Amino acid sequence: MNNSLKEKEIILRRKRDFGEKINATFAFISRNFAPLYKSILFILGPIIAITGASFGLLMQKISNPETLLDGLDSNSIEDFYFGLFQMKEILGMMFFGSIGYIIAICLIYGYLKLYLNGERDISTEMVWGEIKGNFLKVLISVLGLFLFTLFISFILIFIFGIMITVTGAEDIGLILLLVFLFFGVFIYLITSIAFIFVAQVIENIGFLQAIGRSFKLIQNHWWSSLGFFVILSLITSCTSYIFQLPMQIVNMINTFHTIQNMEQGMNGSQLPDFLMIFFGILTNLGTYATLPILYIGIAFQYFNLVEHKDQTGLKEQISAFGTLTDDEEEEEEY
């Protein structure tokens, strides 16, 4: 029985190649499916419902231009967008979506931390404890990354503007080269800081320490990490699209009926709000259901690089092997 239990356990801290990391990601999710998704459903369920309902109602408005423009001051494009972002549906999606994103990070990486510490019967209460312990520092990191992104964007746009002014806007080749270079800078930074959240939760470190740790780990492994993250993102997006497809079909039908009504001089949509809310929640549920693929995959790359740099898992296995050998000798003497 002990041997079968060991076969089901997944060693997190170990070196893995590309295919092994993909396999380990799905193996971990499948073997921890019930407790992991129970925690997601119980803890994130209300946020999934609120943001999903907001999304569904927003799609209802977008499919009907008269409803969308109702109450918005469209005298100028600035007033239109200012009024648009005051809509309660968008405000609800932005606020609860941001909170849900932070909780999802704490939940998934908190679950991994519990598993790493030897817990196998992981309850929702244990996961909730990890969320409470990590929420504030992850929130600070998200805000820090947001401000950092704004700063980098401002610098790049400023440099871009100066170079266009000096060289002239007629040189299309130069403009495309600058856009490519700035895009490359963003890709480099996003890939280099991919381990911030997992490092914060697993190693219990602060924001600045996590940035340094992420850059250190990815050194000499940037291209392999980028390729792995791209594949992970494609898998996550394709899986999530299965849940998004019903909303897209319904939204197309809704828009078609709305256009027909407008041609006949009628207002409103043929589909009731509750139906759009249902499909909005289904879409949002798919988004959160597929997040573990991305975050756990990133974590396996993190553990892989930690082994390359620190060999923490190898040292633990050697230590455990020594302890196990001593115990076996005591049993034989007894």
Buried (B, 14 or more C-beta within 10 A) or exposed (E): EEEEEEEEEBEBBBBBEEEBBBEBBBEBBEBBEEBBBBBBBEBBEEBBBBBBBBBBBBBBBBBBEEBBBEEBEEEEEEEBEEBEEEBEBBEBBEBBBBBBBBBBBBBBBBBBBBBBEEEEEBEBEBBBEBBEBBBEBBBEBBEBBEEBEEEBEEEBEEEBEEBBEEEEEEEEEBBEEBEEEBEEEEEEBEBBBBBBBBBBBBBEBEBEBBBEBBBEBBEEBEEBBBEBBEBBEEBBEEBBEEBBBBBEEBBEBBBEBBEEBBEEEEEEBEBEEEBBBBBBBBBBBBBBBBBBBBBBBBBBBBBBBBBEBEBEBEEEBEEEEEEEEEEEEEEEEE
